[in-house]
Amino acid sequence: EAAELLKNAVAGRPNWPEAQLELAGALLRIGDAAGAETQLQAILKATPDHPLASARHAAALVALGRFEEAEPALKRALVLIPNDFETAFALAKLYEQTNRSEEAFTQYRAAADLKRENPAPLIAAARLGLALKRALLSGALLDKALERAPRSAEALALYGEVAAQRGDPKAARDYLQRALQGEGALDTAAVRKRLAELK
């Protein structure tokens, strides 16, 4: 809804960089990285050293899988605005997607420290840990995520997988059941399928 309103604002005033920047942020949040990149290119063409536009542009490049372009852009953006959560989080995702797991874990923690109420970097790091069969690390990350968002469906579902990797199917089922009652986005069909497998 915000993206549509911002599109109208930009259409009405095409040279309004603040609205373009807000629109780009909204497009990134709803998964339209290509649309966000187009908006950000326009801002950077007019003001090449715009710190926030540089940061968002780098995040859009990560989302588009253009990692070679994205990495120097992210590092430059972090020099311009060192405490920007979105940029720090995007760099962690880049490290993960380019198979630099240890750097990814470090960067996910750094991003988590910048926005202490947001569990997303901890959840992303826990998912990476599970993929690498590092259940102990994932459990510790999810403990912190659940301190921030105790009813996070995503975190609870991942904790179910941690319990399963640790060989505790009862605890796994309990966490997956709680995930179904939790808050936020969740692939409920996948969780129900996993519950059936654990019986």
Salt bridges, closest charged atoms under 4 A:
GLU4 OE2 - LYS7 NZ 3.54
GLU37 OE2 - HIS57 NE2 3.07
GLU37 OE1 - ARG66 NH1 3.47
ASP49 OD1 - ARG76 NH2 2.70
GLU69 OE2 - ARG66 NE 2.88
GLU71 OE2 - LYS75 NZ 2.93
GLU71 OE1 - ARG100 NH2 2.69
ASP84 OD2 - ARG56 NH1 3.00
GLU102 OE2 - ARG134 NH1 2.66
GLU103 OE1 - ARG100 NH1 3.97
ASP113 OD1 - ARG116 NH2 3.94
GLU154 OE2 - ARG127 NH2 2.59
GLU161 OE2 - ARG194 NE 2.72
ASP174 OD2 - LYS170 NZ 3.30
GLU183 OE2 - ARG151 NE 3.06
GLU197 OE2 - LYS193 NZ 3.05
GLU197 OE1 - ARG194 NH1 3.15
